[in-house]
Amino acid sequence: MDTKGISTVRVSTGAGSGSHSYRVTVSFYDAAGATVDQASTSVTLGSNAARSLDVKMSRPAIASRVSRCAVQATA
């Protein structure tokens, strides 16, 4: 994550048929493990495809509190 509260994540798919839409959610945690923010975006990918996405914190002013991020993608 950068100092402006933007996390760049890479989403990739395996073999399959057709396109699928995914909801990508990034949770931002402080050093104690507490969630300080969460942001989501959507992407549609075909089979064997990949894309990098920038996911921006909803409250970038607190980016300095973030110690780590976790990403979850759901179809």
PyMOL Python script that loads the backbone (N, CA, C, O; Angstrom):
from pymol import cmd

cmd.read_pdbstr("""\
ATOM      1  N   MET A   1       0.840  -1.171   0.000  1.00  0.00           N
ATOM      2  CA  MET A   1       0.000   0.000   0.000  1.00  0.00           C
ATOM      3  C   MET A   1       0.884   1.233   0.000  1.00  0.00           C
ATOM      4  O   MET A   1       1.927   1.263   0.654  1.00  0.00           O
ATOM      5  N   ASP A   2       0.465   2.242  -0.732  1.00  0.00           N
ATOM      6  CA  ASP A   2       1.253   3.472  -0.762  1.00  0.00           C
ATOM      7  C   ASP A   2       0.768   4.461   0.312  1.00  0.00           C
ATOM      8  O   ASP A   2      -0.187   4.179   1.036  1.00  0.00           O
ATOM      9  N   THR A   3       1.421   5.596   0.403  1.00  0.00           N
ATOM     10  CA  THR A   3       1.100   6.579   1.443  1.00  0.00           C
ATOM     11  C   THR A   3      -0.198   7.331   1.175  1.00  0.00           C
ATOM     12  O   THR A   3      -0.667   8.070   2.041  1.00  0.00           O
ATOM     13  N   LYS A   4      -0.787   7.158  -0.006  1.00  0.00           N
ATOM     14  CA  LYS A   4      -2.057   7.809  -0.346  1.00  0.00           C
ATOM     15  C   LYS A   4      -3.241   6.897  -0.082  1.00  0.00           C
ATOM     16  O   LYS A   4      -4.380   7.256  -0.381  1.00  0.00           O
ATOM     17  N   GLY A   5      -2.981   5.713   0.481  1.00  0.00           N
ATOM     18  CA  GLY A   5      -4.063   4.801   0.809  1.00  0.00           C
ATOM     19  C   GLY A   5      -4.536   3.955  -0.354  1.00  0.00           C
ATOM     20  O   GLY A   5      -5.700   3.557  -0.406  1.00  0.00           O
ATOM     21  N   ILE A   6      -3.639   3.681  -1.288  1.00  0.00           N
ATOM     22  CA  ILE A   6      -3.998   2.861  -2.444  1.00  0.00           C
ATOM     23  C   ILE A   6      -3.236   1.551  -2.385  1.00  0.00           C
ATOM     24  O   ILE A   6      -2.010   1.529  -2.271  1.00  0.00           O
ATOM     25  N   SER A   7      -3.984   0.458  -2.465  1.00  0.00           N
ATOM     26  CA  SER A   7      -3.393  -0.877  -2.492  1.00  0.00           C
ATOM     27  C   SER A   7      -3.554  -1.423  -3.905  1.00  0.00           C
ATOM     28  O   SER A   7      -4.661  -1.442  -4.442  1.00  0.00           O
ATOM     29  N   THR A   8      -2.454  -1.867  -4.508  1.00  0.00           N
ATOM     30  CA  THR A   8      -2.514  -2.466  -5.837  1.00  0.00           C
ATOM     31  C   THR A   8      -2.551  -3.977  -5.674  1.00  0.00           C
ATOM     32  O   THR A   8      -1.665  -4.571  -5.059  1.00  0.00           O
ATOM     33  N   VAL A   9      -3.591  -4.593  -6.235  1.00  0.00           N
ATOM     34  CA  VAL A   9      -3.757  -6.043  -6.136  1.00  0.00           C
ATOM     35  C   VAL A   9      -3.847  -6.622  -7.542  1.00  0.00           C
ATOM     36  O   VAL A   9      -4.285  -5.952  -8.477  1.00  0.00           O
ATOM     37  N   ARG A  10      -3.430  -7.864  -7.677  1.00  0.00           N
ATOM     38  CA  ARG A  10      -3.501  -8.550  -8.964  1.00  0.00           C
ATOM     39  C   ARG A  10      -4.498  -9.693  -8.849  1.00  0.00           C
ATOM     40  O   ARG A  10      -4.392 -10.533  -7.955  1.00  0.00           O
ATOM     41  N   VAL A  11      -5.456  -9.720  -9.751  1.00  0.00           N
ATOM     42  CA  VAL A  11      -6.480 -10.754  -9.780  1.00  0.00           C
ATOM     43  C   VAL A  11      -6.246 -11.586 -11.034  1.00  0.00           C
ATOM     44  O   VAL A  11      -6.083 -11.044 -12.127  1.00  0.00           O
ATOM     45  N   SER A  12      -6.230 -12.904 -10.869  1.00  0.00           N
ATOM     46  CA  SER A  12      -6.038 -13.780 -12.025  1.00  0.00           C
ATOM     47  C   SER A  12      -7.022 -14.938 -11.971  1.00  0.00           C
ATOM     48  O   SER A  12      -7.487 -15.335 -10.903  1.00  0.00           O
ATOM     49  N   THR A  13      -7.325 -15.469 -13.149  1.00  0.00           N
ATOM     50  CA  THR A  13      -8.265 -16.582 -13.251  1.00  0.00           C
ATOM     51  C   THR A  13      -7.564 -17.782 -13.865  1.00  0.00           C
ATOM     52  O   THR A  13      -6.514 -17.648 -14.493  1.00  0.00           O
ATOM     53  N   GLY A  14      -8.144 -18.935 -13.679  1.00  0.00           N
ATOM     54  CA  GLY A  14      -7.637 -20.157 -14.291  1.00  0.00           C
ATOM     55  C   GLY A  14      -8.415 -20.469 -15.556  1.00  0.00           C
ATOM     56  O   GLY A  14      -9.164 -19.641 -16.075  1.00  0.00           O
ATOM     57  N   ALA A  15      -8.217 -21.686 -16.034  1.00  0.00           N
ATOM     58  CA  ALA A  15      -8.922 -22.133 -17.228  1.00  0.00           C
ATOM     59  C   ALA A  15     -10.412 -22.240 -16.935  1.00  0.00           C
ATOM     60  O   ALA A  15     -10.809 -22.543 -15.809  1.00  0.00           O
ATOM     61  N   GLY A  16     -11.203 -22.001 -17.908  1.00  0.00           N
ATOM     62  CA  GLY A  16     -12.652 -22.065 -17.763  1.00  0.00           C
ATOM     63  C   GLY A  16     -13.295 -21.482 -18.995  1.00  0.00           C
ATOM     64  O   GLY A  16     -12.612 -21.167 -19.969  1.00  0.00           O
ATOM     65  N   SER A  17     -14.569 -21.341 -18.959  1.00  0.00           N
ATOM     66  CA  SER A  17     -15.252 -20.779 -20.120  1.00  0.00           C
ATOM     67  C   SER A  17     -15.987 -19.506 -19.743  1.00  0.00           C
ATOM     68  O   SER A  17     -16.552 -19.399 -18.655  1.00  0.00           O
ATOM     69  N   GLY A  18     -15.974 -18.553 -20.643  1.00  0.00           N
ATOM     70  CA  GLY A  18     -16.719 -17.330 -20.438  1.00  0.00           C
ATOM     71  C   GLY A  18     -16.068 -16.353 -19.484  1.00  0.00           C
ATOM     72  O   GLY A  18     -14.977 -16.592 -18.967  1.00  0.00           O
ATOM     73  N   SER A  19     -16.755 -15.252 -19.261  1.00  0.00           N
ATOM     74  CA  SER A  19     -16.304 -14.203 -18.351  1.00  0.00           C
ATOM     75  C   SER A  19     -17.005 -14.344 -17.014  1.00  0.00           C
ATOM     76  O   SER A  19     -18.128 -14.839 -16.927  1.00  0.00           O
ATOM     77  N   HIS A  20     -16.324 -13.900 -15.983  1.00  0.00           N
ATOM     78  CA  HIS A  20     -16.904 -13.902 -14.644  1.00  0.00           C
ATOM     79  C   HIS A  20     -16.610 -12.571 -13.981  1.00  0.00           C
ATOM     80  O   HIS A  20     -15.547 -11.986 -14.189  1.00  0.00           O
ATOM     81  N   SER A  21     -17.550 -12.095 -13.185  1.00  0.00           N
ATOM     82  CA  SER A  21     -17.362 -10.863 -12.418  1.00  0.00           C
ATOM     83  C   SER A  21     -16.919 -11.217 -11.011  1.00  0.00           C
ATOM     84  O   SER A  21     -17.405 -12.181 -10.419  1.00  0.00           O
ATOM     85  N   TYR A  22     -15.996 -10.434 -10.483  1.00  0.00           N
ATOM     86  CA  TYR A  22     -15.464 -10.654  -9.148  1.00  0.00           C
ATOM     87  C   TYR A  22     -15.566  -9.373  -8.336  1.00  0.00           C
ATOM     88  O   TYR A  22     -15.380  -8.274  -8.858  1.00  0.00           O
ATOM     89  N   ARG A  23     -15.858  -9.529  -7.073  1.00  0.00           N
ATOM     90  CA  ARG A  23     -15.835  -8.411  -6.121  1.00  0.00           C
ATOM     91  C   ARG A  23     -14.536  -8.569  -5.342  1.00  0.00           C
ATOM     92  O   ARG A  23     -14.318  -9.590  -4.691  1.00  0.00           O
ATOM     93  N   VAL A  24     -13.678  -7.562  -5.409  1.00  0.00           N
ATOM     94  CA  VAL A  24     -12.379  -7.595  -4.742  1.00  0.00           C
ATOM     95  C   VAL A  24     -12.444  -6.645  -3.547  1.00  0.00           C
ATOM     96  O   VAL A  24     -12.670  -5.445  -3.705  1.00  0.00           O
ATOM     97  N   THR A  25     -12.242  -7.198  -2.352  1.00  0.00           N
ATOM     98  CA  THR A  25     -12.303  -6.413  -1.125  1.00  0.00           C
ATOM     99  C   THR A  25     -10.941  -6.426  -0.444  1.00  0.00           C
ATOM    100  O   THR A  25     -10.352  -7.485  -0.228  1.00  0.00           O
ATOM    101  N   VAL A  26     -10.448  -5.241  -0.110  1.00  0.00           N
ATOM    102  CA  VAL A  26      -9.190  -5.106   0.618  1.00  0.00           C
ATOM    103  C   VAL A  26      -9.506  -4.607   2.020  1.00  0.00           C
ATOM    104  O   VAL A  26     -10.166  -3.583   2.194  1.00  0.00           O
ATOM    105  N   SER A  27      -9.027  -5.340   3.014  1.00  0.00           N
ATOM    106  CA  SER A  27      -9.152  -4.917   4.414  1.00  0.00           C
ATOM    107  C   SER A  27      -7.805  -4.377   4.853  1.00  0.00           C
ATOM    108  O   SER A  27      -6.771  -4.999   4.611  1.00  0.00           O
ATOM    109  N   PHE A  28      -7.818  -3.227   5.496  1.00  0.00           N
ATOM    110  CA  PHE A  28      -6.605  -2.554   5.959  1.00  0.00           C
ATOM    111  C   PHE A  28      -6.541  -2.676   7.477  1.00  0.00           C
ATOM    112  O   PHE A  28      -7.489  -2.305   8.168  1.00  0.00           O
ATOM    113  N   TYR A  29      -5.427  -3.193   8.003  1.00  0.00           N
ATOM    114  CA  TYR A  29      -5.278  -3.456   9.435  1.00  0.00           C
ATOM    115  C   TYR A  29      -4.152  -2.631  10.048  1.00  0.00           C
ATOM    116  O   TYR A  29      -3.156  -2.327   9.393  1.00  0.00           O
ATOM    117  N   ASP A  30      -4.330  -2.276  11.316  1.00  0.00           N
ATOM    118  CA  ASP A  30      -3.257  -1.598  12.036  1.00  0.00           C
ATOM    119  C   ASP A  30      -2.327  -2.638  12.659  1.00  0.00           C
ATOM    120  O   ASP A  30      -2.536  -3.838  12.484  1.00  0.00           O
ATOM    121  N   ALA A  31      -1.306  -2.188  13.383  1.00  0.00           N
ATOM    122  CA  ALA A  31      -0.308  -3.090  13.963  1.00  0.00           C
ATOM    123  C   ALA A  31      -0.898  -4.046  14.993  1.00  0.00           C
ATOM    124  O   ALA A  31      -0.348  -5.125  15.214  1.00  0.00           O
ATOM    125  N   ALA A  32      -2.000  -3.672  15.622  1.00  0.00           N
ATOM    126  CA  ALA A  32      -2.644  -4.535  16.616  1.00  0.00           C
ATOM    127  C   ALA A  32      -3.595  -5.536  15.970  1.00  0.00           C
ATOM    128  O   ALA A  32      -4.144  -6.396  16.659  1.00  0.00           O
ATOM    129  N   GLY A  33      -3.797  -5.437  14.658  1.00  0.00           N
ATOM    130  CA  GLY A  33      -4.679  -6.357  13.955  1.00  0.00           C
ATOM    131  C   GLY A  33      -6.113  -5.874  13.820  1.00  0.00           C
ATOM    132  O   GLY A  33      -6.968  -6.601  13.313  1.00  0.00           O
ATOM    133  N   ALA A  34      -6.384  -4.660  14.266  1.00  0.00           N
ATOM    134  CA  ALA A  34      -7.730  -4.105  14.153  1.00  0.00           C
ATOM    135  C   ALA A  34      -7.949  -3.559  12.743  1.00  0.00           C
ATOM    136  O   ALA A  34      -7.043  -2.973  12.150  1.00  0.00           O
ATOM    137  N   THR A  35      -9.147  -3.752  12.216  1.00  0.00           N
ATOM    138  CA  THR A  35      -9.488  -3.212  10.905  1.00  0.00           C
ATOM    139  C   THR A  35      -9.654  -1.701  11.010  1.00  0.00           C
ATOM    140  O   THR A  35     -10.455  -1.211  11.807  1.00  0.00           O
ATOM    141  N   VAL A  36      -8.892  -0.965  10.199  1.00  0.00           N
ATOM    142  CA  VAL A  36      -9.005   0.492  10.206  1.00  0.00           C
ATOM    143  C   VAL A  36      -9.793   1.008   9.006  1.00  0.00           C
ATOM    144  O   VAL A  36     -10.285   2.136   9.021  1.00  0.00           O
ATOM    145  N   ASP A  37      -9.913   0.181   7.965  1.00  0.00           N
ATOM    146  CA  ASP A  37     -10.674   0.580   6.785  1.00  0.00           C
ATOM    147  C   ASP A  37     -10.882  -0.640   5.900  1.00  0.00           C
ATOM    148  O   ASP A  37     -10.235  -1.674   6.067  1.00  0.00           O
ATOM    149  N   GLN A  38     -11.798  -0.493   4.959  1.00  0.00           N
ATOM    150  CA  GLN A  38     -12.074  -1.551   4.001  1.00  0.00           C
ATOM    151  C   GLN A  38     -12.569  -0.892   2.720  1.00  0.00           C
ATOM    152  O   GLN A  38     -13.320   0.082   2.769  1.00  0.00           O
ATOM    153  N   ALA A  39     -12.150  -1.421   1.575  1.00  0.00           N
ATOM    154  CA  ALA A  39     -12.563  -0.864   0.292  1.00  0.00           C
ATOM    155  C   ALA A  39     -12.763  -2.000  -0.705  1.00  0.00           C
ATOM    156  O   ALA A  39     -12.119  -3.044  -0.609  1.00  0.00           O
ATOM    157  N   SER A  40     -13.663  -1.785  -1.661  1.00  0.00           N
ATOM    158  CA  SER A  40     -13.969  -2.816  -2.647  1.00  0.00           C
ATOM    159  C   SER A  40     -14.047  -2.230  -4.039  1.00  0.00           C
ATOM    160  O   SER A  40     -14.266  -1.033  -4.225  1.00  0.00           O
ATOM    161  N   THR A  41     -13.860  -3.108  -5.016  1.00  0.00           N
ATOM    162  CA  THR A  41     -14.053  -2.772  -6.418  1.00  0.00           C
ATOM    163  C   THR A  41     -14.482  -4.034  -7.140  1.00  0.00           C
ATOM    164  O   THR A  41     -14.368  -5.133  -6.596  1.00  0.00           O
ATOM    165  N   SER A  42     -14.971  -3.887  -8.350  1.00  0.00           N
ATOM    166  CA  SER A  42     -15.403  -5.035  -9.146  1.00  0.00           C
ATOM    167  C   SER A  42     -14.581  -5.118 -10.418  1.00  0.00           C
ATOM    168  O   SER A  42     -14.091  -4.111 -10.929  1.00  0.00           O
ATOM    169  N   VAL A  43     -14.436  -6.352 -10.924  1.00  0.00           N
ATOM    170  CA  VAL A  43     -13.709  -6.583 -12.166  1.00  0.00           C
ATOM    171  C   VAL A  43     -14.340  -7.779 -12.865  1.00  0.00           C
ATOM    172  O   VAL A  43     -14.806  -8.713 -12.213  1.00  0.00           O
ATOM    173  N   THR A  44     -14.352  -7.746 -14.182  1.00  0.00           N
ATOM    174  CA  THR A  44     -14.814  -8.881 -14.978  1.00  0.00           C
ATOM    175  C   THR A  44     -13.630  -9.393 -15.790  1.00  0.00           C
ATOM    176  O   THR A  44     -12.968  -8.636 -16.499  1.00  0.00           O
ATOM    177  N   LEU A  45     -13.378 -10.701 -15.670  1.00  0.00           N
ATOM    178  CA  LEU A  45     -12.253 -11.318 -16.363  1.00  0.00           C
ATOM    179  C   LEU A  45     -12.706 -12.574 -17.088  1.00  0.00           C
ATOM    180  O   LEU A  45     -13.607 -13.277 -16.630  1.00  0.00           O
ATOM    181  N   GLY A  46     -12.080 -12.848 -18.215  1.00  0.00           N
ATOM    182  CA  GLY A  46     -12.298 -14.088 -18.930  1.00  0.00           C
ATOM    183  C   GLY A  46     -11.387 -15.173 -18.387  1.00  0.00           C
ATOM    184  O   GLY A  46     -10.673 -14.955 -17.408  1.00  0.00           O
ATOM    185  N   SER A  47     -11.405 -16.323 -19.007  1.00  0.00           N
ATOM    186  CA  SER A  47     -10.546 -17.417 -18.542  1.00  0.00           C
ATOM    187  C   SER A  47      -9.082 -17.107 -18.842  1.00  0.00           C
ATOM    188  O   SER A  47      -8.763 -16.433 -19.821  1.00  0.00           O
ATOM    189  N   ASN A  48      -8.205 -17.608 -17.985  1.00  0.00           N
ATOM    190  CA  ASN A  48      -6.756 -17.403 -18.106  1.00  0.00           C
ATOM    191  C   ASN A  48      -6.389 -15.925 -18.273  1.00  0.00           C
ATOM    192  O   ASN A  48      -5.538 -15.578 -19.092  1.00  0.00           O
ATOM    193  N   ALA A  49      -7.028 -15.074 -17.502  1.00  0.00           N
ATOM    194  CA  ALA A  49      -6.791 -13.632 -17.591  1.00  0.00           C
ATOM    195  C   ALA A  49      -6.256 -13.112 -16.254  1.00  0.00           C
ATOM    196  O   ALA A  49      -6.407 -13.758 -15.217  1.00  0.00           O
ATOM    197  N   ALA A  50      -5.634 -11.943 -16.299  1.00  0.00           N
ATOM    198  CA  ALA A  50      -5.138 -11.300 -15.086  1.00  0.00           C
ATOM    199  C   ALA A  50      -5.218  -9.792 -15.259  1.00  0.00           C
ATOM    200  O   ALA A  50      -5.107  -9.271 -16.369  1.00  0.00           O
ATOM    201  N   ARG A  51      -5.412  -9.107 -14.151  1.00  0.00           N
ATOM    202  CA  ARG A  51      -5.465  -7.646 -14.177  1.00  0.00           C
ATOM    203  C   ARG A  51      -5.023  -7.103 -12.828  1.00  0.00           C
ATOM    204  O   ARG A  51      -5.355  -7.663 -11.783  1.00  0.00           O
ATOM    205  N   SER A  52      -4.274  -6.015 -12.857  1.00  0.00           N
ATOM    206  CA  SER A  52      -3.912  -5.302 -11.637  1.00  0.00           C
ATOM    207  C   SER A  52      -4.942  -4.209 -11.390  1.00  0.00           C
ATOM    208  O   SER A  52      -5.354  -3.508 -12.313  1.00  0.00           O
ATOM    209  N   LEU A  53      -5.347  -4.075 -10.142  1.00  0.00           N
ATOM    210  CA  LEU A  53      -6.350  -3.085  -9.757  1.00  0.00           C
ATOM    211  C   LEU A  53      -5.814  -2.224  -8.628  1.00  0.00           C
ATOM    212  O   LEU A  53      -5.125  -2.720  -7.737  1.00  0.00           O
ATOM    213  N   ASP A  54      -6.126  -0.943  -8.664  1.00  0.00           N
ATOM    214  CA  ASP A  54      -5.822  -0.049  -7.553  1.00  0.00           C
ATOM    215  C   ASP A  54      -7.084   0.087  -6.712  1.00  0.00           C
ATOM    216  O   ASP A  54      -8.127   0.523  -7.200  1.00  0.00           O
ATOM    217  N   VAL A  55      -6.976  -0.288  -5.449  1.00  0.00           N
ATOM    218  CA  VAL A  55      -8.110  -0.201  -4.526  1.00  0.00           C
ATOM    219  C   VAL A  55      -7.769   0.869  -3.498  1.00  0.00           C
ATOM    220  O   VAL A  55      -6.817   0.725  -2.730  1.00  0.00           O
ATOM    221  N   LYS A  56      -8.559   1.950  -3.491  1.00  0.00           N
ATOM    222  CA  LYS A  56      -8.271   3.103  -2.638  1.00  0.00           C
ATOM    223  C   LYS A  56      -9.064   3.026  -1.336  1.00  0.00           C
ATOM    224  O   LYS A  56     -10.256   2.718  -1.335  1.00  0.00           O
ATOM    225  N   MET A  57      -8.390   3.308  -0.246  1.00  0.00           N
ATOM    226  CA  MET A  57      -9.054   3.377   1.054  1.00  0.00           C
ATOM    227  C   MET A  57     -10.168   4.416   0.999  1.00  0.00           C
ATOM    228  O   MET A  57     -10.052   5.428   0.308  1.00  0.00           O
ATOM    229  N   SER A  58     -11.236   4.160   1.728  1.00  0.00           N
ATOM    230  CA  SER A  58     -12.308   5.158   1.791  1.00  0.00           C
ATOM    231  C   SER A  58     -11.889   6.334   2.673  1.00  0.00           C
ATOM    232  O   SER A  58     -12.432   7.433   2.556  1.00  0.00           O
ATOM    233  N   ARG A  59     -10.913   6.091   3.561  1.00  0.00           N
ATOM    234  CA  ARG A  59     -10.395   7.159   4.428  1.00  0.00           C
ATOM    235  C   ARG A  59      -8.871   7.227   4.297  1.00  0.00           C
ATOM    236  O   ARG A  59      -8.167   6.822   5.221  1.00  0.00           O
ATOM    237  N   PRO A  60      -8.346   7.724   3.179  1.00  0.00           N
ATOM    238  CA  PRO A  60      -6.901   7.734   2.961  1.00  0.00           C
ATOM    239  C   PRO A  60      -6.118   8.575   3.971  1.00  0.00           C
ATOM    240  O   PRO A  60      -4.903   8.417   4.084  1.00  0.00           O
ATOM    241  N   ALA A  61      -6.781   9.450   4.695  1.00  0.00           N
ATOM    242  CA  ALA A  61      -6.091  10.280   5.697  1.00  0.00           C
ATOM    243  C   ALA A  61      -5.497   9.436   6.820  1.00  0.00           C
ATOM    244  O   ALA A  61      -4.592   9.889   7.521  1.00  0.00           O
ATOM    245  N   ILE A  62      -6.000   8.207   7.000  1.00  0.00           N
ATOM    246  CA  ILE A  62      -5.471   7.357   8.074  1.00  0.00           C
ATOM    247  C   ILE A  62      -4.541   6.267   7.537  1.00  0.00           C
ATOM    248  O   ILE A  62      -4.276   5.284   8.230  1.00  0.00           O
ATOM    249  N   ALA A  63      -4.049   6.432   6.319  1.00  0.00           N
ATOM    250  CA  ALA A  63      -3.164   5.437   5.704  1.00  0.00           C
ATOM    251  C   ALA A  63      -1.924   5.150   6.547  1.00  0.00           C
ATOM    252  O   ALA A  63      -1.411   4.031   6.525  1.00  0.00           O
ATOM    253  N   SER A  64      -1.445   6.124   7.271  1.00  0.00           N
ATOM    254  CA  SER A  64      -0.243   5.928   8.090  1.00  0.00           C
ATOM    255  C   SER A  64      -0.466   4.930   9.226  1.00  0.00           C
ATOM    256  O   SER A  64       0.501   4.412   9.782  1.00  0.00           O
ATOM    257  N   ARG A  65      -1.713   4.654   9.576  1.00  0.00           N
ATOM    258  CA  ARG A  65      -2.025   3.678  10.627  1.00  0.00           C
ATOM    259  C   ARG A  65      -2.005   2.243  10.120  1.00  0.00           C
ATOM    260  O   ARG A  65      -2.005   1.307  10.920  1.00  0.00           O
ATOM    261  N   VAL A  66      -1.987   2.057   8.800  1.00  0.00           N
ATOM    262  CA  VAL A  66      -2.087   0.717   8.226  1.00  0.00           C
ATOM    263  C   VAL A  66      -0.747  -0.007   8.300  1.00  0.00           C
ATOM    264  O   VAL A  66       0.289   0.504   7.875  1.00  0.00           O
ATOM    265  N   SER A  67      -0.808  -1.223   8.860  1.00  0.00           N
ATOM    266  CA  SER A  67       0.371  -2.062   8.984  1.00  0.00           C
ATOM    267  C   SER A  67       0.389  -3.172   7.936  1.00  0.00           C
ATOM    268  O   SER A  67       1.451  -3.568   7.456  1.00  0.00           O
ATOM    269  N   ARG A  68      -0.801  -3.670   7.585  1.00  0.00           N
ATOM    270  CA  ARG A  68      -0.892  -4.721   6.575  1.00  0.00           C
ATOM    271  C   ARG A  68      -2.269  -4.695   5.927  1.00  0.00           C
ATOM    272  O   ARG A  68      -3.198  -4.063   6.428  1.00  0.00           O
ATOM    273  N   CYS A  69      -2.380  -5.396   4.803  1.00  0.00           N
ATOM    274  CA  CYS A  69      -3.625  -5.502   4.065  1.00  0.00           C
ATOM    275  C   CYS A  69      -3.930  -6.973   3.797  1.00  0.00           C
ATOM    276  O   CYS A  69      -3.025  -7.807   3.755  1.00  0.00           O
ATOM    277  N   ALA A  70      -5.194  -7.278   3.619  1.00  0.00           N
ATOM    278  CA  ALA A  70      -5.618  -8.611   3.209  1.00  0.00           C
ATOM    279  C   ALA A  70      -6.649  -8.454   2.100  1.00  0.00           C
ATOM    280  O   ALA A  70      -7.487  -7.553   2.141  1.00  0.00           O
ATOM    281  N   VAL A  71      -6.579  -9.341   1.104  1.00  0.00           N
ATOM    282  CA  VAL A  71      -7.444  -9.245  -0.063  1.00  0.00           C
ATOM    283  C   VAL A  71      -8.322 -10.489  -0.157  1.00  0.00           C
ATOM    284  O   VAL A  71      -7.875 -11.608   0.096  1.00  0.00           O
ATOM    285  N   GLN A  72      -9.583 -10.265  -0.526  1.00  0.00           N
ATOM    286  CA  GLN A  72     -10.498 -11.364  -0.785  1.00  0.00           C
ATOM    287  C   GLN A  72     -11.242 -11.059  -2.072  1.00  0.00           C
ATOM    288  O   GLN A  72     -11.755  -9.955  -2.254  1.00  0.00           O
ATOM    289  N   ALA A  73     -11.301 -12.053  -2.978  1.00  0.00           N
ATOM    290  CA  ALA A  73     -12.049 -11.911  -4.222  1.00  0.00           C
ATOM    291  C   ALA A  73     -13.137 -12.967  -4.245  1.00  0.00           C
ATOM    292  O   ALA A  73     -12.872 -14.149  -4.025  1.00  0.00           O
ATOM    293  N   THR A  74     -14.363 -12.537  -4.513  1.00  0.00           N
ATOM    294  CA  THR A  74     -15.485 -13.459  -4.591  1.00  0.00           C
ATOM    295  C   THR A  74     -16.190 -13.307  -5.929  1.00  0.00           C
ATOM    296  O   THR A  74     -16.324 -12.206  -6.461  1.00  0.00           O
ATOM    297  N   ALA A  75     -16.633 -14.432  -6.455  1.00  0.00           N
ATOM    298  CA  ALA A  75     -17.323 -14.422  -7.748  1.00  0.00           C
ATOM    299  C   ALA A  75     -18.795 -14.147  -7.543  1.00  0.00           C
ATOM    300  O   ALA A  75     -19.554 -14.097  -8.511  1.00  0.00           O
TER     301      ALA A  75
END
""", "prot")
cmd.dss("prot")
cmd.show_as("cartoon", "prot")
cmd.util.cbc("prot")
cmd.orient("prot")
